[in-house]
Amino acid sequence: MQKLQQSPAQAWGRGCLAAFALIWTCSSCIPLIGSAGGILAAFTNPESNLGLAELLISMLLPAVFTLPFLAIGLGLLAFAVWPWIARARISAPEVSVSSTSLRVGEEFSLTYQQTFKSAVEVKRILFQLIFRETATYQRGTDTVTVHHDNAIQEFEIPGRRFEAGETFRDQRRLQIPPQAMHTFLAPRNKLQWMIKARVEMAGWPDFNEEYPITVLAERAW
């Protein structure tokens, strides 16, 4: 059995999004901080001629302008770190396959093992064999990348309660379809295969990770 590693693109994407969201959120706060400083100076300066109405306007205008940008930044930050929060309840899994370099039409086995750090009610556990098509193209001056995932096989394990320290283990038999395309990586077009694991927990963020595998341009017979 050969161990799989989490997709580097998935981890890198989350980190970049979190960094961008943090910078965006901090930048959005600058007008509010400046406005608060000006209002504080006006209150503490006995020579200030600003009345209550002027103070309210000077406080509300920056807030009205800034709050939508602040909400976007906080939303992006929450989306980026949400999957990491799941690690407070569940450990990183050990994912292994009989081979990481497979041929078209070949069968292979998947072994999954994961320990729960604290008691949690799991709604379901889902494994998928995914064939992903990625295309990058120009739209005017913008570069656009689109993904399309095809679920080739899917296994769903019913939910139940797991206690702290309990380990979940499962083994499945999968197959690359006989008429499938092999892995193909080019600058603007990619055909990729991966195992997706999803653990849905009640009242807690889902654990959701991808593990790439390679399908060779060969047939199993």
C-alpha positions in Angstrom: 0.0 0.0 0.0 1.2 3.5 -0.8 0.2 6.5 1.2 -1.4 9.5 -0.5 -0.7 13.1 0.4 -3.2 16.0 0.4 -3.4 17.9 -2.9 -0.8 20.7 -2.7 -3.0 22.9 -4.8 -5.8 22.6 -2.2 -3.6 23.5 0.7 -1.9 26.3 -1.2 -5.2 27.7 -2.3 -6.6 27.9 1.2 -3.4 29.6 2.5 -3.4 32.2 -0.3 -7.1 32.9 0.2 -6.6 33.3 4.0 -3.7 35.7 3.5 -5.6 37.8 0.9 -8.7 37.9 3.1 -6.6 39.1 6.1 -5.0 41.9 4.1 -8.3 42.9 2.6 -10.0 43.0 6.0 -7.2 45.0 7.7 -7.2 47.5 4.8 -11.0 47.9 5.1 -10.6 48.9 8.7 -8.2 51.8 8.0 -11.0 54.3 7.2 -12.9 53.4 10.3 -9.8 53.7 12.5 -9.1 57.1 11.0 -12.6 58.2 11.5 -12.6 57.0 15.1 -9.4 58.9 15.7 -10.8 62.1 14.3 -14.0 61.9 16.4 -12.0 61.2 19.6 -9.8 64.2 18.9 -12.9 66.3 18.3 -14.4 65.2 21.7 -11.2 65.8 23.6 -10.5 69.2 22.0 -12.3 72.0 23.8 -11.9 74.3 20.8 -13.7 72.0 18.4 -16.8 73.5 16.9 -18.3 70.3 15.6 -21.8 69.7 16.8 -23.5 66.3 17.5 -24.9 66.1 14.0 -21.6 66.7 12.3 -19.9 64.1 14.6 -22.6 61.5 13.7 -22.2 62.2 10.0 -18.4 62.0 10.2 -18.8 58.6 11.9 -21.5 57.1 9.7 -20.1 58.0 6.3 -16.9 56.0 6.6 -18.9 53.1 8.2 -21.4 53.0 5.3 -18.6 53.0 2.8 -16.4 50.5 4.6 -18.8 47.9 6.0 -19.5 46.1 2.7 -15.8 45.7 2.1 -15.2 44.6 5.7 -18.1 42.0 5.3 -16.5 40.6 2.1 -13.1 40.3 3.8 -14.5 38.5 6.9 -16.6 36.2 4.7 -13.5 35.2 2.6 -11.5 34.7 5.8 -14.2 32.5 7.3 -14.4 30.5 4.1 -10.6 30.0 4.0 -10.1 28.9 7.6 -13.4 27.0 8.0 -11.9 23.6 6.9 -9.0 24.0 9.3 -11.4 24.4 12.2 -12.5 20.8 11.6 -9.0 19.6 12.7 -9.9 20.6 16.3 -12.2 17.5 16.3 -10.5 15.2 13.9 -7.0 14.2 13.1 -5.3 14.1 9.7 -6.2 10.8 8.1 -3.9 8.1 6.7 -5.0 7.4 3.1 -3.4 4.6 1.2 -4.0 2.9 -2.2 -2.5 -0.2 -3.7 -0.8 1.9 -6.3 -0.5 5.7 -7.0 0.3 5.1 -10.7 -2.6 3.2 -12.2 -3.5 2.1 -15.7 -6.8 2.7 -17.5 -9.3 0.0 -16.5 -7.2 -1.1 -13.5 -8.8 -1.9 -10.1 -7.2 -0.8 -6.9 -7.9 -0.7 -3.2 -8.3 2.3 -0.9 -7.7 2.2 2.8 -8.8 5.1 5.0 -8.0 5.6 8.7 -8.8 8.6 10.9 -8.9 9.2 14.7 -11.3 11.6 16.4 -9.8 13.9 18.9 -13.0 14.5 20.8 -16.6 13.1 20.8 -18.5 14.1 17.7 -21.7 13.1 16.0 -20.9 12.3 12.3 -23.7 12.7 9.8 -21.9 10.8 7.1 -18.6 9.9 5.6 -18.2 10.1 1.8 -15.5 8.8 -0.5 -15.4 9.7 -4.2 -13.2 8.8 -7.1 -13.1 12.0 -9.1 -12.1 12.8 -12.7 -11.4 16.6 -12.9 -11.2 18.6 -16.1 -9.6 22.0 -15.8 -9.4 24.6 -18.6 -7.7 28.0 -18.5 -8.6 30.6 -21.2 -8.6 34.4 -21.8 -11.7 36.4 -21.5 -10.7 39.9 -22.6 -7.8 40.9 -20.4 -8.7 38.4 -17.7 -7.4 34.8 -17.3 -10.2 32.5 -16.3 -9.8 28.9 -14.9 -12.8 26.6 -14.7 -13.1 23.1 -13.2 -15.5 20.3 -13.8 -15.6 17.3 -11.5 -17.0 14.0 -12.6 -17.8 11.5 -9.7 -16.8 8.1 -11.2 -17.4 6.1 -8.0 -18.9 7.1 -4.7 -19.2 5.3 -1.3 -21.3 6.7 1.5 -20.9 5.4 5.1 -23.9 6.2 7.4 -23.3 8.6 10.3 -22.9 7.6 13.9 -21.4 9.0 17.1 -17.6 8.7 17.6 -16.0 9.0 21.0 -12.7 10.8 21.8 -9.8 8.6 20.7 -11.9 6.3 18.5 -10.5 5.5 15.1 -12.5 5.0 12.0 -11.2 2.5 9.4 -12.6 1.6 6.0 -11.4 -0.2 2.9 -12.9 0.0 -0.6 -12.3 -1.4 -4.0 -12.3 1.1 -6.9 -11.6 1.0 -10.6 -10.5 3.4 -13.3 -13.1 2.9 -16.1 -11.9 1.0 -19.1 -12.7 3.9 -21.5 -11.4 6.7 -19.2 -8.8 9.3 -20.1 -5.4 9.1 -18.5 -3.8 11.9 -16.5 -2.8 14.9 -18.7 -1.2 18.1 -17.5 -0.6 21.0 -19.8 -0.4 24.8 -19.1 -4.0 25.5 -20.1 -5.7 22.1 -19.9 -5.5 19.4 -17.2 -7.1 16.0 -16.7 -6.6 14.8 -13.2 -7.7 11.9 -11.0 -8.1 12.1 -7.2 -9.7 10.6 -4.2 -12.0 13.0 -2.3 -12.8 12.3 1.4 -15.5 14.2 3.2 -16.5 13.8 6.9 -19.7 15.7 7.8 -20.0 16.5 11.5 -23.1 17.9 13.2 -22.6 21.4 14.4 -19.0 21.6 13.2 -17.2 22.3 9.8 -16.9 19.4 7.4 -13.5 17.7 6.9 -13.0 17.8 3.2 -9.7 16.9 1.4 -8.4 15.7 -1.9 -5.7 13.2 -2.7 -4.3 13.1 -6.2 -3.5 9.8 -8.0 -1.9 9.3 -11.5 -3.5 7.3 -14.3 -1.0 6.3 -16.9 -1.6 6.3 -20.7 -1.7 2.4 -20.6 -4.4 -0.1 -20.5 -4.7 -2.8 -17.7 -5.0 -5.6 -20.3 
